[in-house]
């Protein structure tokens, strides 16, 4: 979803305005805004003077980019006086491409610290960027990060911090099922209405938060966790290996069963598994199949999974 937000008009327009502000405020060879998915780094906007150094649309492996160094440096500015002499940059592909130069970069980040891009400048001559220039870069990075954060917030569930149904509907519109296979776990917390009645909605909300954290811990960082409604969650994996999805479901059931209620009992869940096929039309169709499998567990005995 971050990558889709970055292609929209608000981010693109603000990026162009920031490039204009920086080029009028600082005398450097190149200014650029890059976005990344921590696999590849893509130049979204660029300004060059005295020849083209960095082109818009240029892609580099993230590990070989200056942006990796910036993103690894927290929310601070990364300043390098001589890219050919500094051990952090001397051996990188970007340095070999551009030659000796000075560099400044600041990260673009979400509120939770997740980085998704950078604002950078490169000058042909080695040197040190002034304090006011560093402050300007940090300020415009905060502005651009806030633009993304405001759009990103509409896709997050306010109780659990997982993605929400708006995210799922948006993903269904844009995701190409023909190019990428998906696997889905549809998770329903058993007897949740009764838990709410007995212990109250405030406790129920805390329990949902706990379940969302369990899903994050068990399934890892790559899957997308969505709170559908009430006590139902969807976990989307970018893979269709049934054995691995079954192991995730089993581990998830075991972790949820270890969660105790105030009365001394434990909670459980019903999970449906569905895998995309060549004939799968969209994400919502796949979701419906996972939902149907979950309901077979719920109507049978609960506390289990089906595929």
C-alpha positions as CSV (number, residue, x, y, z in Angstrom):
1,X,0.0,0.0,0.0
2,X,2.9,2.4,0.7
3,X,4.1,2.0,-2.9
4,X,0.6,2.7,-4.2
5,X,0.4,5.9,-2.1
6,X,3.7,7.0,-3.4
7,X,2.4,6.9,-7.0
8,X,-0.6,9.2,-6.2
9,X,-0.9,12.9,-7.0
10,X,-0.5,14.3,-3.4
11,X,2.9,12.7,-3.0
12,X,4.1,13.4,-6.5
13,X,3.0,17.0,-6.4
14,X,4.5,17.6,-3.0
15,X,7.8,15.9,-4.1
16,X,8.1,18.2,-7.1
17,X,7.5,21.3,-4.9
18,X,10.2,20.1,-2.4
19,X,12.7,19.7,-5.3
20,X,11.9,23.3,-6.3
21,X,12.4,24.6,-2.8
22,X,15.7,22.8,-2.4
23,X,17.2,23.7,-5.7
24,X,16.5,27.4,-5.0
25,X,18.0,27.1,-1.5
26,X,21.2,25.0,-2.0
27,X,23.8,25.0,-4.7
28,X,24.5,21.3,-5.6
29,X,24.8,19.3,-8.7
30,X,21.9,16.9,-8.1
31,X,18.8,16.7,-5.8
32,X,16.6,13.7,-5.9
33,X,13.8,12.0,-4.1
34,X,13.9,8.2,-4.0
35,X,11.5,5.5,-2.8
36,X,12.3,2.0,-1.9
37,X,10.8,-1.3,-0.8
38,X,14.1,-2.4,0.7
39,X,14.7,-4.5,-2.4
40,X,15.2,-1.9,-5.0
41,X,15.6,1.9,-4.9
42,X,13.8,4.0,-7.5
43,X,14.4,7.7,-8.3
44,X,11.0,9.3,-8.3
45,X,11.9,13.0,-8.8
46,X,15.3,14.5,-9.7
47,X,16.9,17.9,-10.5
48,X,20.3,18.1,-12.2
49,X,22.5,21.0,-13.2
50,X,25.6,20.9,-15.4
51,X,24.6,17.6,-17.0
52,X,22.4,14.6,-16.0
53,X,23.7,12.7,-13.0
54,X,20.6,11.1,-11.7
55,X,17.6,10.3,-14.0
56,X,14.0,9.9,-12.8
57,X,13.0,6.3,-13.0
58,X,16.6,5.0,-12.4
59,X,16.5,1.8,-10.3
60,X,19.3,0.4,-8.2
61,X,19.5,-2.6,-5.9
62,X,18.7,-1.3,-2.5
63,X,21.8,-2.8,-0.9
64,X,24.0,-0.9,-3.4
65,X,22.3,2.5,-3.0
66,X,23.1,5.5,-0.8
67,X,19.5,5.3,0.4
68,X,20.2,2.1,2.3
69,X,22.8,4.0,4.4
70,X,20.3,6.8,5.0
71,X,17.4,4.5,6.0
72,X,19.7,2.7,8.4
73,X,20.6,5.9,10.2
74,X,17.3,6.4,12.0
75,X,15.7,9.8,11.5
76,X,19.0,11.6,11.4
77,X,20.7,13.2,8.3
78,X,23.5,11.2,6.7
79,X,26.3,13.5,5.5
80,X,29.4,12.2,3.6
81,X,32.1,14.7,2.7
82,X,33.9,12.5,0.1
83,X,32.1,9.4,-1.2
84,X,35.3,7.9,-2.7
85,X,37.1,8.1,0.7
86,X,34.3,7.3,3.1
87,X,34.3,3.5,3.9
88,X,30.5,3.5,3.8
89,X,30.3,4.6,0.2
90,X,33.7,3.9,-1.4
91,X,32.7,0.4,-2.8
92,X,29.1,1.1,-3.7
93,X,27.8,0.9,-7.3
94,X,26.5,4.5,-7.0
95,X,29.9,5.8,-6.2
96,X,31.4,4.0,-9.2
97,X,28.7,5.5,-11.3
98,X,29.0,9.1,-10.1
99,X,32.6,9.4,-9.1
100,X,34.0,11.5,-6.3
101,X,31.4,13.8,-4.7
102,X,29.8,14.9,-1.4
103,X,26.4,13.6,-0.3
104,X,23.5,14.4,2.1
105,X,20.4,12.3,2.6
106,X,17.5,12.3,5.0
107,X,14.9,9.5,5.4
108,X,11.2,9.5,4.6
109,X,9.4,7.6,7.3
110,X,6.0,6.7,8.8
111,X,5.1,7.5,12.4
112,X,6.2,4.1,13.6
113,X,9.7,4.7,12.1
114,X,9.3,2.6,9.0
115,X,11.3,4.1,6.2
116,X,10.1,4.1,2.6
117,X,12.3,6.6,0.8
118,X,14.9,9.4,1.0
119,X,15.5,13.0,0.0
120,X,19.1,13.4,-1.1
121,X,21.6,15.8,-2.7
122,X,25.0,15.1,-4.4
123,X,27.6,17.7,-5.3
124,X,30.5,17.1,-7.7
125,X,33.0,18.6,-5.3
126,X,33.8,17.1,-1.9
127,X,32.8,19.2,1.1
128,X,30.7,19.6,4.1
129,X,27.1,20.6,4.1
130,X,26.2,23.6,6.3
131,X,24.0,23.2,9.4
132,X,21.2,25.3,7.9
133,X,21.2,23.0,4.8
134,X,21.0,19.9,6.9
135,X,18.1,21.5,8.9
136,X,16.3,22.4,5.6
137,X,16.6,18.8,4.4
138,X,15.2,17.4,7.7
139,X,12.3,19.9,7.6
140,X,11.2,19.1,4.1
141,X,11.5,15.3,4.7
142,X,9.2,15.7,7.7
143,X,6.7,17.5,5.5
144,X,6.8,14.8,2.8
145,X,6.6,12.0,5.4
146,X,3.5,13.6,6.9
147,X,1.8,13.7,3.4
148,X,2.2,10.0,3.2
149,X,1.3,9.4,6.8
150,X,-2.0,11.1,6.5
151,X,-3.0,8.9,3.5
152,X,-1.6,5.8,5.2
153,X,-3.6,6.4,8.3
154,X,-6.9,5.9,6.5
155,X,-5.9,2.3,5.8
156,X,-5.2,1.4,9.5
157,X,-7.6,-0.1,12.1
158,X,-7.7,2.3,15.0
159,X,-8.0,-0.4,17.6
160,X,-5.4,-3.0,16.6
161,X,-3.1,-1.1,14.3
162,X,-3.6,-3.8,11.6
163,X,-4.9,-2.7,8.2
164,X,-8.6,-2.2,7.7
165,X,-11.3,-3.1,5.2
166,X,-10.6,0.0,3.2
167,X,-7.1,-1.3,2.6
168,X,-8.5,-4.7,1.4
169,X,-10.9,-3.0,-1.0
170,X,-8.1,-0.8,-2.4
171,X,-5.8,-3.7,-2.7
172,X,-8.4,-5.7,-4.6
173,X,-8.8,-2.9,-7.1
174,X,-5.0,-2.6,-7.9
175,X,-3.6,-6.1,-7.2
176,X,-2.9,-8.2,-10.4
177,X,-3.7,-11.8,-9.5
178,X,-2.3,-13.0,-12.8
179,X,1.3,-11.8,-12.0
180,X,1.5,-12.7,-8.2
181,X,0.1,-15.7,-6.3
182,X,-1.4,-15.2,-2.9
183,X,-2.4,-17.4,0.1
184,X,-4.9,-16.3,2.7
185,X,-5.7,-17.3,6.3
186,X,-9.1,-16.1,7.4
187,X,-9.1,-16.0,11.2
188,X,-12.2,-15.8,13.5
189,X,-11.8,-15.7,17.2
190,X,-14.2,-18.2,18.7
191,X,-17.0,-17.1,21.0
192,X,-15.9,-13.5,21.0
193,X,-19.3,-12.0,21.4
194,X,-19.7,-14.0,24.6
195,X,-16.3,-12.8,25.8
196,X,-17.4,-9.2,25.2
197,X,-20.6,-9.8,27.1
198,X,-18.9,-11.4,30.1
199,X,-15.8,-9.1,30.4
200,X,-16.8,-5.9,28.6
201,X,-15.9,-4.2,25.3
202,X,-12.8,-2.6,26.7
203,X,-11.4,-6.0,27.6
204,X,-12.5,-7.3,24.2
205,X,-10.5,-4.5,22.5
206,X,-7.4,-5.3,24.5
207,X,-7.8,-9.0,23.5
208,X,-8.1,-8.1,19.8
209,X,-4.9,-6.0,20.1
210,X,-3.2,-9.0,21.8
211,X,-4.4,-11.3,18.9
212,X,-3.1,-8.9,16.3
213,X,0.4,-8.9,18.0
214,X,0.3,-12.7,18.1
215,X,-0.3,-12.8,14.3
216,X,2.6,-10.4,13.7
217,X,4.9,-12.5,15.9
218,X,3.9,-15.9,14.4
219,X,3.6,-14.9,10.8
220,X,6.5,-12.5,10.5
221,X,6.9,-9.1,8.8
222,X,6.0,-10.0,5.2
223,X,2.3,-11.0,5.4
224,X,-0.4,-8.4,5.4
225,X,-2.6,-8.5,8.5
226,X,-6.1,-7.0,8.1
227,X,-8.9,-6.6,10.7
228,X,-12.1,-7.2,8.8
229,X,-14.7,-6.5,11.4
230,X,-15.3,-7.5,15.0
231,X,-13.2,-10.5,15.8
232,X,-12.3,-11.4,12.2
233,X,-8.8,-11.0,10.7
234,X,-7.3,-11.8,7.3
235,X,-3.6,-12.6,6.8
236,X,-2.4,-12.4,3.2
237,X,0.8,-14.2,2.2
238,X,2.6,-13.6,-1.1
239,X,3.0,-17.3,-1.6
240,X,0.8,-20.5,-2.3
241,X,2.8,-23.2,-0.5
242,X,0.1,-25.1,1.3
243,X,2.4,-26.8,3.7
244,X,3.9,-23.5,4.9
245,X,0.4,-21.9,5.3
246,X,-0.7,-24.9,7.3
247,X,2.3,-24.6,9.6
248,X,1.4,-20.9,10.1
249,X,-2.2,-21.8,10.9
250,X,-1.1,-24.5,13.4
251,X,1.4,-22.1,15.1
252,X,-1.2,-19.4,15.2
253,X,-3.8,-21.7,16.8
254,X,-1.3,-22.9,19.4
255,X,-0.3,-19.3,20.3
256,X,-3.9,-18.1,20.5
257,X,-4.8,-21.1,22.7
258,X,-2.2,-20.0,25.2
259,X,-4.0,-16.7,25.8
260,X,-5.9,-16.9,29.1
261,X,-9.3,-15.2,30.0
262,X,-9.9,-13.6,33.4
263,X,-12.1,-16.5,34.2
264,X,-9.2,-18.9,33.8
265,X,-10.2,-20.4,30.4
266,X,-8.4,-19.9,27.1
267,X,-9.5,-18.5,23.8
268,X,-9.4,-20.3,20.5
269,X,-9.8,-19.6,16.8
270,X,-11.2,-21.0,13.6
271,X,-9.1,-20.6,10.5
272,X,-9.8,-21.0,6.8
273,X,-7.1,-21.3,4.2
274,X,-7.3,-20.5,0.5
275,X,-4.7,-20.3,-2.3
276,X,-5.0,-18.4,-5.5
277,X,-5.3,-20.3,-8.8
278,X,-4.9,-19.3,-12.4
279,X,-8.6,-18.8,-12.6
280,X,-8.8,-16.6,-9.4
281,X,-10.2,-13.2,-10.5
282,X,-9.3,-10.9,-7.6
283,X,-8.4,-10.7,-3.9
284,X,-12.1,-10.6,-2.7
285,X,-12.9,-13.9,-4.5
286,X,-10.0,-15.5,-2.8
287,X,-11.1,-14.0,0.5
288,X,-14.6,-15.5,0.1
289,X,-13.1,-19.0,-0.4
290,X,-11.1,-18.6,2.8
291,X,-14.2,-17.3,4.6
292,X,-16.2,-20.4,3.5
293,X,-13.4,-22.7,4.8
294,X,-13.4,-20.9,8.1
295,X,-17.1,-21.3,8.5
296,X,-16.8,-25.1,8.0
297,X,-14.5,-25.1,11.0
298,X,-16.8,-22.8,13.0
299,X,-19.9,-24.8,12.3
300,X,-18.2,-28.1,13.0
301,X,-16.2,-27.8,16.3
302,X,-14.3,-24.5,16.2
303,X,-10.6,-24.4,17.3
304,X,-9.1,-25.6,14.1
305,X,-8.4,-25.0,10.4
306,X,-9.6,-26.1,7.0
307,X,-8.4,-25.7,3.4
